[in-house]
Structures are given as C-alpha cells and as structure tokens.
Amino acid sequence: MIDYSAAKFWFDATQTAFMAFVSIYVWWSNRTRATKAAIDRVDARVTTHETRILLIEQSAQHTPSHEDIGAIHNRVDQVGQGVRGLEGEMKQINHTLHLIQQHLLETGK
C-alpha cells in the first residue's frame, strides 16, 4: 500500500526545491539583465564621448601652433611699424601742402 503522507512530503519538498530554484533563476536573470542594461548605457555614453573627443582632436590639429602665432605676431609688428612710418610721411606731406597753400594765399596767385 502507498503511504500518502510520505508521498505528500516528497511532493511538497520537490515543489519547494523547484520554487527555490525558479526564484534564484529569476533573481539572477534580472540581475544580469540590469547589469547588461547598465553596461549598455555606459557603452553608449563612452561612444558619445569618443566621438566628441575625436571632433576636438580634429579641430585641435587645425589650430595654429605657438610658432605660427609668433610668426603672425612678428608680421603684425612689421605692419604696425610700416603704418607708423607712413604716418610720419603723411604728416610731412600735410606740412608741405600747408606751406604751399600759405605761399599761394600770400602771393595771391
């Protein structure tokens, strides 16, 4: 004859073990899914930052170096000196024209 109380015990024990296994599996699966989602988000952010850094590096390649800026500064200084020279010459021309105008006004021609 079958001992129903022992069968019920083993059935309950098996069912409890199965439910524990399912619970652990669900917990592990959700943890892995959450970790994978977090890694995917971080990966997307890293990719975005890589793209931005690449654009900055490309822009930095086209900027003038310190030597280039020094050469530009020297050229600007040369142009400034040339303008000062022209300013002096213009003052002299203005003075000469003023003298010619005074002479013409005084002589009446």
Secondary structure, DSSP 8 states (H G I E B T S, - for coil): ---HHHHHHHHHHHHHHHHHHHHHHHHHHHHHHHHHHHHHHHHHHHHHHHHHHHHHHHHHHTS--HHHHHHHHHHHHHHHHHHHHHHHHHHHHHHHHHHHHHHHHHHT-
